[in-house]
Amino acid sequence: MGKVLVLMVATLLPTMSVGTPLSCQRGTTVVQDGIHDYGPLLDKAPIIRVLLTNDAREVHLAINGSYQITGSLTNIIDQGQDLQKSVISVTNNGINIGTKHYDNSELRITSLRDGEIELNNIRYRGEIRILQQFNNKFLVINEIDLESFVAGVLGSEMIPSWNEDALRAQAVTARTYALYKKKARRDEVYHLDTLELAYRGIAGETARLNKIVQETKGVVMVYNWNIFPAYFHSTCGGHTEDAGHVFEKDSIPPLSGVACNYCNNSKYSRWSTNISKSDIEKRLREANIYVSNINTVKTINPGTGKHGAKVEIISAGGSKEMNANDFRLLVGPNYLLSTAFTSKNNGKSIAFSGKGWGHGVGLCQYGAQAMAEKGFKWLDILEYYYPKIELVRVY
């Protein structure tokens, strides 16, 4: 096995050991339509653990068809047919589903008919795990194969009627990001949550989207044969941003930012909004950041895409700095659309004027759609927004 491929297996696919025998060499790779194909490095799509809800006191569960409930040791402790909508809750000594009590700190629920587990009125494929937490709270995780997960993400993250090549690019981006998170959090309870990638189970699927996902099955992006966090966002407003600038981490060429002249038609390309000072103060206070009587909010050290690295909040108590993207998320990403803004004191509110929607790093979704409409293929789109990548089919 070639040295580069050994490195790739070790870093890209954490579920495999470096010593796993593969009858391939770096020089014998087949490159077809721009995709490196060594033959499958994995036998099938890996399983992703997705956090659906955390610190919950109750959720509603229903199951259509036959199902099994197992404990943490995979022993079957219950089974049945057609579970009517029931409330899940926990007590100090176990988990309750409807009127039934299970003396377990963890339950796994599997339907024998794919996609027939319903949680809070959303249906999911795969397996549902319930894990008890402190103070009679619990979290719920969906364990699902990566391809089914990407199918559920695609229609939630991008407009389903968009051009197929834009959707294919988004599918590869989501798959790459999820596989990176699986590697980075391999020893944690879950790999990612629905705040990182929008995911609504089967509700995000259509026959068209499922076909598009299948056409890119197993394809991910790598840089120097390492998987990386393939960030994306709605609209960059003219130039994507360097990941190091936004997230305060080391940057790499695919995440260093590129000029984008394709998202001008997005309604989020330019925007303005008023957010009350009391709302800003309240949302910061919920994160244990205390300011009062805000006078000014301004960005510090804007990047090439004009997204601020930090914000400075000047209030009656003085000046406070914080990561700009953290500030945007705390205030509300649907209210403060990006950190590429200017602002002014408007009495009881702050008037923000800005461009773009999202953190600005990686794929610009509206830009990808415009590129696809102009005839660019999905590989071209990915190679534009993520310079110096290679595309690899891993299963």
C-alpha angles and dihedrals in degrees: 000000000000119000093242092052091049089055091047093052091048096050105027100044111039093176091067127068120231089244094060104126115244121174096219141097131208088244095052097057116131113229109200123172089346095307123117110226119186093169114269115324087187126040092222143351112300122242118256124204110218122189108226100175136000133197089012124167095191141359131177120247131190130168129198113210131353120347142174131212119205134180126235090280091056092246111146108245099168142005136178150144129269106351108210118223106296135174118246115211137152136225130189092274104041153317127303125208108185108308094340121097123204119197091219136109090212134034131186118204120198128180118210088215111065115244098012100115110103121197119182088343094307119111121222137193121222126025131326120218124197116198123187118234133184125292095027093299130127143185129226124215129189113214106201139155114263096245093053089047092052089049089055092046099047098068091043096050100040134032104268094221094057125116114295094236092054088050092048090052090050092049092054091045093052092045091050093048093048093048090049090052090049089056095043094047100031093132096044129094092252135016101214142346137225092262089066097046121014107241129171102168116235090349088079095053132097130167090251094051093045089054091051092050090049091052090059096037113159095000117136137164123247135183116206084352092298124119112237138189102275098205120192138177142184105257131357098192097227108328132034117233135243111258091221090056094051103034100029092236134118112287131223129197095260089056099038097098135256136212111265121197093165107079099063091110093059113110086223094058089097125013145159132199143167119229119187116243090229091057092050092048092047095050092047091047090055086061091048093256108131123203130146136191095015114209104174140009115191137165122244126210100000114206130227089283090049093246110142120240090209139005126223117213114199113196142151089282095054133260128329129185128201140161107290097223091049088053091051093050093048094049089046127274090227091055103038099037099191143347092247092098147118121211144191137197108261100181107260092011142042115240110217125195118184151134135248133016120251136016092307098231124130125343116025103212097204088045090052091051092050091048091051091050088054090055103264114145122230093257090053090050093051093046090050098051095035106041119205096015127142122214115225131182106218099178 
